[in-house]
Amino acid sequence: MRPILMKGHERPLTFLKYNRDGDLLFSCAKDHTPTVWFADNGERLGTYRGHNGAVWCCDVSRDSMRLITGSADQSVKLWNVQTGEQLYSFNFGSPARAVDLAVGDKLAVITTDPFMDSPSAIHVKQISRDPSDQTGESVLTIKGPQGRINRAVWGPLNKTIISAGEDAVVRIWDSETGKLLKESDKESGHKKTITALSKSTDGSHFLTGSLDKSAKLWDARTLTLIKTYVTERPVNAVAMSPLLDHVVLGGGQDASNVTTTDHRAGKFEAKFFDKILQEEIGGVKGHFGPINALAFNPDGKSFSSGGEDGYVRLHHFDSDYFNIKI
């Protein structure tokens, strides 16, 4: 399995997202410029210029017409995917961290970081079909969690919002009233900052990754802990195969702890686990720094990883991957 090396970002990667058809891959990085690539050969299609800070997260509409990006420049922007034109900018008083479009693409959930006197918050915005009708009002604003909210996604049928972040607690909120419905308990939950959250294709369960060197699989409705995957280093990124019972974890030391002359160059690996048996089944090496982003193609036949080294590595699986037996 030879990876395709995609060089286009000048700073560390932060997030990767495939569109629903799996033919486009969107990448976000600390270099202010989200980029779109062809997902089969890794060719760069174009960039979305307009942000003025690190871009932390993105999502793409079901019809691949709209891209939404959240940035440290305190804005969340909507883009025309095909032309790269900026359609709208939601402006906040603090850095925007996570963005996620609801099923139907009529709503977006956005999280903003604690900044100056304002605490972290979860915002729900309406997304208009016609950009000229777009307004910046929030349908709902939720405050409460301490520290950064690194991820917020929509729960089943858009009825709930699932959030997780620095305080290591996973929370489920009512998306209409903003009421807190469930919290992960201290015993079975993560012990340190939750860095990543990824939903299964059908939305019935989701995976969280944490600096406590583990990833956990949860039921999206009941918040029951289903599985835990333990690894040797902090987890920065998680993804679930839509095809096989595999989860993949990526991570590494915090950037500030990495020596520049690491003798294990290229040893930062994406580790694959059996989703059911919780056992490690293999790894894919190659990045020269911690892995910050992971995504599976919706067809499950390839995956990509984004690193602190500024590269996106696109891996098309060999046929023997589909026959791994434990």
C-alpha positions as a Python dict, from the first residue, in 0.01 Angstrom:
ca = {
    (1, 'M'): (0, 0, 0),
    (2, 'R'): (191, 304, -124),
    (3, 'P'): (62, 629, 17),
    (4, 'I'): (8, 932, -201),
    (5, 'L'): (183, 1229, -41),
    (6, 'M'): (-16, 1547, -73),
    (7, 'K'): (183, 1863, -11),
    (8, 'G'): (-5, 2188, -15),
    (9, 'H'): (-15, 2307, 342),
    (10, 'E'): (269, 2499, 500),
    (11, 'R'): (164, 2436, 858),
    (12, 'P'): (35, 2138, 1059),
    (13, 'L'): (-291, 1974, 949),
    (14, 'T'): (-589, 2009, 1181),
    (15, 'F'): (-881, 1832, 1011),
    (16, 'L'): (-977, 1615, 714),
    (17, 'K'): (-1322, 1557, 567),
    (18, 'Y'): (-1445, 1361, 264),
    (19, 'N'): (-1760, 1463, 84),
    (20, 'R'): (-2043, 1212, 79),
    (21, 'D'): (-1959, 1077, -266),
    (22, 'G'): (-1599, 1019, -159),
    (23, 'D'): (-1449, 1188, -463),
    (24, 'L'): (-1329, 1503, -282),
    (25, 'L'): (-1115, 1543, 28),
    (26, 'F'): (-1113, 1871, 221),
    (27, 'S'): (-819, 1956, 446),
    (28, 'C'): (-780, 2223, 713),
    (29, 'A'): (-450, 2342, 857),
    (30, 'K'): (-293, 2614, 1066),
    (31, 'D'): (-194, 2800, 748),
    (32, 'H'): (-531, 2980, 704),
    (33, 'T'): (-619, 2808, 374),
    (34, 'P'): (-859, 2513, 356),
    (35, 'T'): (-783, 2302, 50),
    (36, 'V'): (-978, 2056, -165),
    (37, 'W'): (-815, 1755, -335),
    (38, 'F'): (-924, 1477, -568),
    (39, 'A'): (-963, 1180, -336),
    (40, 'D'): (-848, 916, -584),
    (41, 'N'): (-512, 1054, -698),
    (42, 'G'): (-446, 1329, -444),
    (43, 'E'): (-435, 1608, -700),
    (44, 'R'): (-498, 1953, -556),
    (45, 'L'): (-813, 2109, -695),
    (46, 'G'): (-816, 2442, -521),
    (47, 'T'): (-808, 2648, -204),
    (48, 'Y'): (-1053, 2864, -11),
    (49, 'R'): (-891, 3200, 62),
    (50, 'G'): (-1025, 3444, 317),
    (51, 'H'): (-947, 3320, 667),
    (52, 'N'): (-694, 3506, 872),
    (53, 'G'): (-599, 3243, 1127),
    (54, 'A'): (-561, 2870, 1176),
    (55, 'V'): (-859, 2673, 1041),
    (56, 'W'): (-961, 2409, 1294),
    (57, 'C'): (-1250, 2226, 1137),
    (58, 'C'): (-1473, 2196, 831),
    (59, 'D'): (-1779, 2018, 699),
    (60, 'V'): (-1929, 1982, 354),
    (61, 'S'): (-2294, 1968, 253),
    (62, 'R'): (-2452, 1648, 130),
    (63, 'D'): (-2468, 1780, -229),
    (64, 'S'): (-2101, 1892, -214),
    (65, 'M'): (-2202, 2248, -302),
    (66, 'R'): (-2122, 2421, 28),
    (67, 'L'): (-1821, 2410, 257),
    (68, 'I'): (-1827, 2545, 613),
    (69, 'T'): (-1502, 2621, 798),
    (70, 'G'): (-1426, 2730, 1155),
    (71, 'S'): (-1117, 2935, 1230),
    (72, 'A'): (-910, 3095, 1505),
    (73, 'D'): (-976, 3430, 1333),
    (74, 'Q'): (-1310, 3426, 1521),
    (75, 'S'): (-1516, 3350, 1212),
    (76, 'V'): (-1700, 3059, 1054),
    (77, 'K'): (-1725, 3093, 678),
    (78, 'L'): (-1952, 2938, 415),
    (79, 'W'): (-1798, 2875, 73),
    (80, 'N'): (-1907, 2771, -272),
    (81, 'V'): (-1718, 2442, -315),
    (82, 'Q'): (-1685, 2470, -693),
    (83, 'T'): (-1576, 2833, -729),
    (84, 'G'): (-1401, 2891, -395),
    (85, 'E'): (-1614, 3202, -346),
    (86, 'Q'): (-1689, 3307, 12),
    (87, 'L'): (-2067, 3315, 58),
    (88, 'Y'): (-2102, 3427, 419),
    (89, 'S'): (-1904, 3484, 736),
    (90, 'F'): (-2041, 3428, 1087),
    (91, 'N'): (-1838, 3644, 1323),
    (92, 'F'): (-1786, 3567, 1689),
    (93, 'G'): (-1603, 3734, 1975),
    (94, 'S'): (-1377, 3432, 2023),
    (95, 'P'): (-1202, 3166, 1811),
    (96, 'A'): (-1432, 2914, 1639),
    (97, 'R'): (-1329, 2556, 1700),
    (98, 'A'): (-1574, 2292, 1568),
    (99, 'V'): (-1834, 2300, 1290),
    (100, 'D'): (-2084, 2031, 1193),
    (101, 'L'): (-2376, 2045, 949),
    (102, 'A'): (-2703, 1880, 1048),
    (103, 'V'): (-2871, 1616, 834),
    (104, 'G'): (-3050, 1820, 567),
    (105, 'D'): (-2784, 2096, 580),
    (106, 'K'): (-3033, 2351, 718),
    (107, 'L'): (-2854, 2389, 1053),
    (108, 'A'): (-2494, 2407, 1168),
    (109, 'V'): (-2353, 2360, 1516),
    (110, 'I'): (-2046, 2570, 1595),
    (111, 'T'): (-1831, 2582, 1908),
    (112, 'T'): (-1630, 2885, 2021),
    (113, 'D'): (-1334, 2886, 2258),
    (114, 'P'): (-1308, 3063, 2593),
    (115, 'F'): (-1158, 3405, 2520),
    (116, 'M'): (-1099, 3708, 2743),
    (117, 'D'): (-1410, 3709, 2964),
    (118, 'S'): (-1640, 3493, 2752),
    (119, 'P'): (-1670, 3121, 2831),
    (120, 'S'): (-1677, 2850, 2566),
    (121, 'A'): (-2011, 2812, 2391),
    (122, 'I'): (-2206, 2597, 2146),
    (123, 'H'): (-2402, 2790, 1881),
    (124, 'V'): (-2668, 2664, 1643),
    (125, 'K'): (-2708, 2865, 1322),
    (126, 'Q'): (-2961, 2836, 1043),
    (127, 'I'): (-2809, 2781, 700),
    (128, 'S'): (-3011, 2929, 412),
    (129, 'R'): (-3031, 2762, 73),
    (130, 'D'): (-2981, 3100, -90),
    (131, 'P'): (-2670, 3274, 45),
    (132, 'S'): (-2832, 3615, -3),
    (133, 'D'): (-3091, 3521, 265),
    (134, 'Q'): (-2824, 3412, 514),
    (135, 'T'): (-2827, 3580, 855),
    (136, 'G'): (-2592, 3553, 1151),
    (137, 'E'): (-2846, 3503, 1429),
    (138, 'S'): (-2809, 3200, 1654),
    (139, 'V'): (-3110, 2972, 1692),
    (140, 'L'): (-2962, 2847, 2018),
    (141, 'T'): (-2657, 2919, 2234),
    (142, 'I'): (-2542, 2676, 2503),
    (143, 'K'): (-2288, 2764, 2771),
    (144, 'G'): (-2168, 2552, 3060),
    (145, 'P'): (-1873, 2325, 2985),
    (146, 'Q'): (-1538, 2443, 3120),
    (147, 'G'): (-1244, 2484, 2883),
    (148, 'R'): (-1242, 2441, 2507),
    (149, 'I'): (-1514, 2236, 2340),
    (150, 'N'): (-1302, 2057, 2082),
    (151, 'R'): (-1587, 1882, 1903),
    (152, 'A'): (-1963, 1916, 1873),
    (153, 'V'): (-2170, 1704, 1634),
    (154, 'W'): (-2537, 1640, 1570),
    (155, 'G'): (-2695, 1333, 1729),
    (156, 'P'): (-2956, 1104, 1569),
    (157, 'L'): (-3230, 1287, 1373),
    (158, 'N'): (-3072, 1624, 1471),
    (159, 'K'): (-3257, 1596, 1802),
    (160, 'T'): (-2941, 1622, 2010),
    (161, 'I'): (-2595, 1777, 2003),
    (162, 'I'): (-2301, 1573, 2131),
    (163, 'S'): (-2007, 1774, 2265),
    (164, 'A'): (-1666, 1690, 2411),
    (165, 'G'): (-1350, 1879, 2495),
    (166, 'E'): (-1097, 1988, 2754),
    (167, 'D'): (-1294, 1886, 3062),
    (168, 'A'): (-1290, 1521, 2937),
    (169, 'V'): (-1670, 1487, 2966),
    (170, 'V'): (-1895, 1382, 2677),
    (171, 'R'): (-2230, 1562, 2693),
    (172, 'I'): (-2556, 1520, 2507),
    (173, 'W'): (-2778, 1831, 2477),
    (174, 'D'): (-3133, 1879, 2353),
    (175, 'S'): (-3084, 2069, 2026),
    (176, 'E'): (-3409, 2264, 2061),
    (177, 'T'): (-3405, 2370, 2425),
    (178, 'G'): (-3032, 2350, 2500),
    (179, 'K'): (-3105, 2135, 2804),
    (180, 'L'): (-2829, 1899, 2922),
    (181, 'L'): (-2961, 1544, 2880),
    (182, 'K'): (-2666, 1319, 2959),
    (183, 'E'): (-2304, 1332, 3073),
    (184, 'S'): (-2041, 1060, 3057),
    (185, 'D'): (-1952, 948, 3409),
    (186, 'K'): (-1611, 1008, 3561),
    (187, 'E'): (-1539, 639, 3624),
    (188, 'S'): (-1583, 499, 3274),
    (189, 'G'): (-1513, 821, 3084),
    (190, 'H'): (-1191, 982, 2963),
    (191, 'K'): (-940, 1112, 3215),
    (192, 'K'): (-787, 1390, 3004),
    (193, 'T'): (-882, 1630, 2724),
    (194, 'I'): (-1096, 1478, 2448),
    (195, 'T'): (-933, 1579, 2121),
    (196, 'A'): (-1144, 1404, 1858),
    (197, 'L'): (-1494, 1273, 1798),
    (198, 'S'): (-1615, 1079, 1499),
    (199, 'K'): (-1960, 938, 1427),
    (200, 'S'): (-2040, 604, 1265),
    (201, 'T'): (-2193, 622, 918),
    (202, 'D'): (-2543, 550, 1051),
    (203, 'G'): (-2499, 787, 1345),
    (204, 'S'): (-2589, 521, 1603),
    (205, 'H'): (-2254, 532, 1783),
    (206, 'F'): (-1945, 751, 1795),
    (207, 'L'): (-1578, 732, 1883),
    (208, 'T'): (-1383, 975, 2100),
    (209, 'G'): (-1005, 1010, 2127),
    (210, 'S'): (-822, 1160, 2422),
    (211, 'L'): (-484, 1268, 2554),
    (212, 'D'): (-529, 992, 2817),
    (213, 'K'): (-395, 755, 2545),
    (214, 'S'): (-726, 587, 2473),
    (215, 'A'): (-1025, 601, 2243),
    (216, 'K'): (-1377, 508, 2348),
    (217, 'L'): (-1685, 396, 2156),
    (218, 'W'): (-2021, 526, 2281),
    (219, 'D'): (-2389, 475, 2203),
    (220, 'A'): (-2514, 804, 2055),
    (221, 'R'): (-2858, 786, 2218),
    (222, 'T'): (-2790, 647, 2564),
    (223, 'L'): (-2424, 751, 2605),
    (224, 'T'): (-2345, 395, 2713),
    (225, 'L'): (-1975, 314, 2689),
    (226, 'I'): (-1937, 24, 2446),
    (227, 'K'): (-1562, -26, 2393),
    (228, 'T'): (-1226, 120, 2492),
    (229, 'Y'): (-909, 107, 2280),
    (230, 'V'): (-582, 160, 2462),
    (231, 'T'): (-265, 283, 2295),
    (232, 'E'): (83, 410, 2399),
    (233, 'R'): (58, 776, 2311),
    (234, 'P'): (-193, 1059, 2330),
    (235, 'V'): (-469, 1030, 2069),
    (236, 'N'): (-527, 1337, 1850),
    (237, 'A'): (-748, 1185, 1581),
    (238, 'V'): (-991, 895, 1540),
    (239, 'A'): (-1187, 746, 1251),
    (240, 'M'): (-1415, 448, 1197),
    (241, 'S'): (-1426, 235, 886),
    (242, 'P'): (-1767, 248, 717),
    (243, 'L'): (-1700, -94, 566),
    (244, 'L'): (-1524, -317, 818),
    (245, 'D'): (-1523, -335, 1197),
    (246, 'H'): (-1206, -129, 1222),
    (247, 'V'): (-1123, 189, 1410),
    (248, 'V'): (-808, 386, 1346),
    (249, 'L'): (-631, 610, 1598),
    (250, 'G'): (-361, 867, 1532),
    (251, 'G'): (-155, 1078, 1766),
    (252, 'G'): (182, 1138, 1917),
    (253, 'Q'): (336, 1363, 2175),
    (254, 'D'): (226, 1719, 2199),
    (255, 'A'): (414, 1929, 1944),
    (256, 'S'): (606, 2110, 2218),
    (257, 'N'): (752, 1782, 2349),
    (258, 'V'): (882, 1650, 2018),
    (259, 'T'): (1257, 1683, 1977),
    (260, 'T'): (1361, 1801, 1635),
    (261, 'T'): (1613, 1520, 1594),
    (262, 'D'): (1377, 1230, 1658),
    (263, 'H'): (1572, 917, 1565),
    (264, 'R'): (1246, 735, 1496),
    (265, 'A'): (1179, 956, 1196),
    (266, 'G'): (862, 863, 1009),
    (267, 'K'): (748, 644, 1296),
    (268, 'F'): (429, 826, 1384),
    (269, 'E'): (170, 572, 1289),
    (270, 'A'): (-201, 538, 1242),
    (271, 'K'): (-297, 234, 1449),
    (272, 'F'): (-581, 6, 1340),
    (273, 'F'): (-790, -176, 1601),
    (274, 'D'): (-1057, -441, 1571),
    (275, 'K'): (-1370, -251, 1671),
    (276, 'I'): (-1527, -549, 1848),
    (277, 'L'): (-1228, -726, 2003),
    (278, 'Q'): (-1049, -400, 2094),
    (279, 'E'): (-719, -548, 1973),
    (280, 'E'): (-458, -374, 1761),
    (281, 'I'): (-445, -528, 1412),
    (282, 'G'): (-183, -314, 1242),
    (283, 'G'): (-37, 27, 1181),
    (284, 'V'): (52, 259, 897),
    (285, 'K'): (373, 455, 950),
    (286, 'G'): (501, 753, 761),
    (287, 'H'): (433, 1089, 924),
    (288, 'F'): (727, 1284, 1065),
    (289, 'G'): (521, 1428, 1348),
    (290, 'P'): (205, 1354, 1541),
    (291, 'I'): (-107, 1267, 1340),
    (292, 'N'): (-368, 1540, 1391),
    (293, 'A'): (-640, 1431, 1149),
    (294, 'L'): (-782, 1106, 1011),
    (295, 'A'): (-1069, 1030, 776),
    (296, 'F'): (-1205, 724, 597),
    (297, 'N'): (-1339, 747, 246),
    (298, 'P'): (-1715, 673, 264),
    (299, 'D'): (-1656, 360, 53),
    (300, 'G'): (-1411, 226, 316),
    (301, 'K'): (-1149, 145, 53),
    (302, 'S'): (-905, 424, 139),
    (303, 'F'): (-820, 656, 424),
    (304, 'S'): (-616, 969, 470),
    (305, 'S'): (-413, 1112, 756),
    (306, 'G'): (-290, 1463, 821),
    (307, 'G'): (15, 1538, 1032),
    (308, 'E'): (200, 1798, 1228),
    (309, 'D'): (451, 1770, 938),
    (310, 'G'): (214, 1951, 700),
    (311, 'Y'): (152, 1648, 478),
    (312, 'V'): (-169, 1468, 394),
    (313, 'R'): (-107, 1100, 324),
    (314, 'L'): (-369, 920, 118),
    (315, 'H'): (-374, 542, 147),
    (316, 'H'): (-566, 313, -87),
    (317, 'F'): (-592, -28, 79),
    (318, 'D'): (-448, -339, -81),
    (319, 'S'): (-682, -632, -132),
    (320, 'D'): (-531, -824, 162),
    (321, 'Y'): (-650, -550, 401),
    (322, 'F'): (-1006, -665, 342),
    (323, 'N'): (-920, -1020, 454),
    (324, 'I'): (-745, -947, 786),
    (325, 'K'): (-829, -1220, 1034),
    (326, 'I'): (-755, -1205, 1403),
}
